[in-house]
Amino acid sequence: MTEKLQPSPFADPKDALQLAQKAPRVLAKSASIATTFPMSVVGTPESPETWVELASLFYACLRTGDDKSAYLALERLTKRFGEDNDRVMAMRGMYQEAVAQGDEELRSILQDYNKILSTNPVNVPILKRRIALVRAMGRDQEATNALVDLLEAFPTDVEAWCELADLYQSQGLGAQAVFCLEEALLTTPNAWNLHAWIGELDYMNAVVAGETSEAGRTALAQSVQRFSRSIELCDDYLRGYYGLKLAVAKLLQTDGQSKTAAFSQEKLKKLDQLATTKLQAIIRARKSKVMRDVDEAELIAAQALLDQTGA
């Protein structure tokens, strides 16, 4: 039953806004559903999609500031699944965090999470809400320790590995972040966005080490490999092609100085041309509205990169 509450993620804020604007219709639809006998026999039939949509509406409304609709969605979900449902408890906590007025109320919510976990230490949704709240309060080390403990108990939790990677990255610990993402890839080996994320970390490591140093060139080569894997898995992944072009450009400038170049100049030029061609195609498709799932900021950055390189 719990899996019915899994929401759809919003890659683009516009998607959240579009769903939030449908709040009256979605709420009215859920209100017409009867879940108890005998009304369930004659009422509107229940379907898992209804509750997924309602959960998605809850998150969308919170994201867009429509707290009233978020509350109504939460109440419908509570009525359907009960106050003791792990996900409902976490959603209620998220709502309370969103409407909290000041640090004192946030600390009170944190205490509530601690009480819940004292009676049920394996309530994973509450564990994750607690970690998110602790991090939002600026207690990064405590959040890191809590994530490490969580992953010791649930080593295949991809979301937790990615959150830990983000925490390490925010603290400048690139090697630890890469390790976390590689652990996540053991569970989701075809996640092209994770390959690209590692490529970005390798690129940043190259910049820190010095792009002309041997360590820097090695990191750049690893970055190219990661971005290449990401676009192999997703042929129209703008972020992958952007990173590939950026990393290849650096290698073209520095690889001639290395006696053990990972890629030949010819290979690098072919990769550069591929990235350029695909970025141009993605930009054209987006401008003609053929492709709608590209972030506007990424599109602007891609065009700027092409302009910068004279492509």
N, C-alpha and C positions, 0 to 999 in steps of 0.2 A: 504493500500500500504506500509506503514512503516514497517509492520511486515516482509516484504520480506528481510529486511536488517539485521535481527537477525542473528548474526554469531554463528558458533559452537565453544564452548570453547575448549581450549587445556589443558588437564590435564597433558600432558607430552610434554616437549620441542621437543622431537623427532617427535611428531605429527605435530607440527608447521613447523619444518624443512622439513618434507616430503611434506607437502602441498606447502610450499614456492618453493620447487624445481619443482613443477608443474606449476609455474607461466606462462611460455610461452604458454602452452596448454590452461589454463583457460582464459588467456587474449585473445588468438586467438578465442576461442569459443564465448566469450562475444562480440567480435568485429563483429562477423558474424550475430548477432541478430539485426533485424530491429524492432524498436518500434513505428515508425510513419507511418501513411497512406500516400501513397499507398504501400510503400515498405514492410510494415508489412504483406501484403497479400501474397507476393511471397517470402519473406525472411525466414530465419530460425525462427521457432516459439519461442516465449518467454515463459519461465517457471519460477516460483518462485525459484526453486532449483538453477537456474543459478545465480541469484542475491545473494542468501545465500552463494553459493560457492565463489562468487567474494568478498563478504564482509569478509568471512573467510580468503580468500587469503590476503586481505588487512592487517588484524591483524597478520597473520602468517609472512608476509614479514616485517612488522614493528618489530616483535619480533626477527626475524633472521637478521636484519640489511640490508635487501634488500629494501632500500628506493625508488629506481627507480620503481620497480615493484609495490610497495605500492601506489606510486603516480599515476601510470597508472590505477590501480584498482579503486582508488578514483575518477579519472576523468571519468571512465566509469559509475560509480555509480552516479556521479553528473549529467552526461548527461541524465541518465535514470530517476532519481528521482527529480532533480532540486537542485539548491543551497540552497533553503529555506527549504528543508526537514530537520527536526530536527536531525535525525540520521546522515545524510550527513554532517551537520554543525559540529556535535560532532566529526565525523571521521576526518574532515579537521583539527579541532583543535588538535586532537591527533597526526595527521601527523606533524603539525607545532611544537608541543611539542617535538616530536622525533628528528626533524632535527634542533631544536633551538641551537644556539651557545651562551651559557652563560645565566646568570640570567637576563640580561637586556631584551633579547628577550622573556624569559619566562614571565617577568612582562608585556611585551607588549601583549602577548597572553591572560594573565589574564584580562587585560583591555578590550580586545575584548570580552571576555566572559561577563564581566560586562555590556558592551554596549548592547549585545544581550539580556541579562536578564532584562535590563531596559525597553526594548520594549516588551518582552515576558517573564514574570517572571515564567511561568509554562513550559518552555522548559526544560523538565527533562533531556534529554541527555546532554545538555550544563550545567545544574546544577551539574550533576555528574562529568563532565569533570572538571569543576571549582573546585569542592571539591578534586578531585584527584590531580590536579595541586597544590592547596594550601597545601595539605598534603606533596606532593613531595618537596615543598619548605621549609618544616620543620615547618609549622605553624599549628601544631596539634590541638591547642585549637580552632582556627578559623574553621578548618575542622570539628571538633566535633560539634560546634555550628551550622554550616551549615547543617550537617546531621540531627541534631535534628529538625531544621526548616523544612527540606525536609520531614521527617517522620511525622511531625504534619499534613502536607498536604496530604501525601501518606502513611498512616500507614500500608499498606499491601505490601510495597516494600521490598521483602526479601533481595535483593542485598544490599540495603541501611542499613538494620538492621545488616547484616553480616559485612559490612564495618565499621559500628559504633562499633560493637563488637570487631573487630580487632584493632580499634583505642584505645578503652578502655584497651584491653589486653596489647597493647604496652606501656601503661602508668601505668601498674600494677594494674588496677582497675578490678579485676576478677569478683566481684559481679555484676558490671554494664554490663560487657561483657556477663555474663550468662543471665542476664535479656534480653539483646538484642536478643540473640539466641533463648530464649524461645518465644519471640515475633515473630521471624521468623518462628518458628515451628507451631505457630497458623495458619499460611497460608500454610506451607508445613510440615504437621505432620509426613510424612514418609521419610523425608530427613535424611538418616542414617548418612551422614557426619556431619550434625549439632548435632545429638545426640552424636557422637564421640567427636566432638569439645567441647561440654559441659563436657563430661567425662574427657577430658584433663584438662580443667579449674578446675574441681573439684579435680583432682589429684594434680595439682599445689597448690591449696588452702590447701590441706592436708599437703603437704610438708612444706608450710609456717607456718601453724598452729602447726606443729609437729605431726608426724604420730602416736605417742603413746598417744597423748592427746585425750580427748573425741571429741573435734571439728575435729581433724584430722581424727579419725576413722569414724566419720559421713560423712565427705567429701569423704573418700575412698569408703565407702559403696554406696554413691550417684554416684561416678565415675563408680563403677562396674555395677550399674543399667543402667547407660547411655550407657556404652560400650555394655552391654548385649542387649539393645534395638537396637543398631546400627547393630549388627550381626544378630539379629532377622529379621531385614528389608533387610539386604544384606548378604547372607550366605557366600560369599567369600571376605568380606571386610577386607583386611589385616590390615589396621590401627585400625579397631575395635578390632580384635583379639589381636593385639600387646598391645593396651591399656588395654584390659581386663586382659591379663596375668600379666602385670606390676602392675595393681591395686590389683588384687587378691593376688599376691605374697606379697605385703605390708600388706594386711589384714591378711594373714596367719601368718605373723610374729607378728601382734599386737592384733588381735581380741581375743586372749586368755586372754588378760588383761582386757577386757571389760565385764561388767556384763550384758550389754544389746546389745550383738552382733547382727548386722543386718542379718548376714549369719552364718549358722552353719559351723564348720570346714569341715564336710563332703561335704556340698554344695560347699564350696570354692575349695576343692580339685577336685571336678568334673568339675567345671568351668575352673580350671587351666589345667586339662587334655584335655578338649575340645579345649581351646585356643592353647595348645601345638600341638595337633594333626592337627588342621586346619592350623596353621602356617607352619608346616612341609609339609603339602599337597600343600599349595600355593607356597612355595619355590620350591618344586619338579616340580610342573606344570609350573612355570615360567622358570625354567632351561631347561625343555624339550620343551619350546616354545608353550605349550598348552595354557597358559594364557599370553597375551601380554600387558594387560592394567595395569600392576603393576609398580610403580615408582621404579627405580633401587636403589635409596637411601633408600627407605622404605624396600626393599628386604634385603639390607645389614644390616640395623638396626634390622630387624626381626631375621636374622641368628645370629647376635651378641647377641641378647637377649636369644635365645635358647642355644647358647654356654655358656653364662654366668650362666644360670640356670641348665646346665647339661642335657638339654632335647635332 
